[in-house]
Amino acid sequence: MVGSDARWHGAWDSVLTVHVVIMGCGRVGSTLARSLEDRNHTVSIIDSEPDAFRRLGPGFNGDKIPGIGFDQEVLEKAGIRRADAFAAVSSGDNSNIIAARVARETFGIQQVVARIYDPGRAEVYQRLGITTVATVKWTADQVLRRILPAGAEPDFRDPSGTIRVDHIPAPEVWVGARVGQLQEQGRCRVAWIDRLGEGMLPDRDSVIQEGDMLHLITREETADQAYEVLGRGPEHGD
């Protein structure tokens, strides 16, 4: 598969350096780019206005690509074929969705996030496998957590450092399995599931579906085991 799918699956066990392509160098895009670089990830950022790159500051070491973010040649220059994630965060809904679909459908990028201004369109794009974030609840941190590998950036860690909450895209190997099986084998709890833009509280018999975002509660000391189980898949017969 185009894009380093194998590298991404390996992230259940350890946090790797990833390459992220960002479309849009406004306040959000520039903040996201610097945050990724601060975490030692590599970044290429695209904007149709070259002056926008000034927001990145002199210390930014990533690639600045002038052009239209859904143009395939521009995406090639940004390193889309080696990218692990793509974020479309320009000021236009249509441009963001077109770019996100090109990244996913043409180049096979699995971790794709698109910023939208119209929350009513979110469910449509969720069905296409594109995570959409409406501006009413949008922050750079939210997108960051959705494009870095699982375990890289917890949603929450309690003050003692004992308990953590992570959001995990449902691995393909767990689609069709029950929540209770994941909880038992991974020594974790599924606090809630984001499904098609809405939150749901699962019970033990709830079935994990493709496109689900799982919010897991684990002890810090057993988090690695949970990620290992997520990557390995269910042990049948339990």
Secondary structure, 3 states (H helix, E strand, C coil): CCCCHHHHHHCCCCCCCCEEEEECCCHHHHHHHHHHHHCCCEEEEEECCHHHHHHHCCCCCCEEEECCCCCHHHHHHCCHHHCCEEEECCCCHHHHHHHHHHHHHHCCCCEEEEEECCHHHHHHHHHCCCEEEEHHHCCHHHHHHHHCCCCCCCCEECCCCCEEEEEEECCHHHCCCEHHHHHHHHCCEEEEEEECCEEECCCCCCECCCCCEEEEEEEHHHHHHHHHHHHHCCCCCC
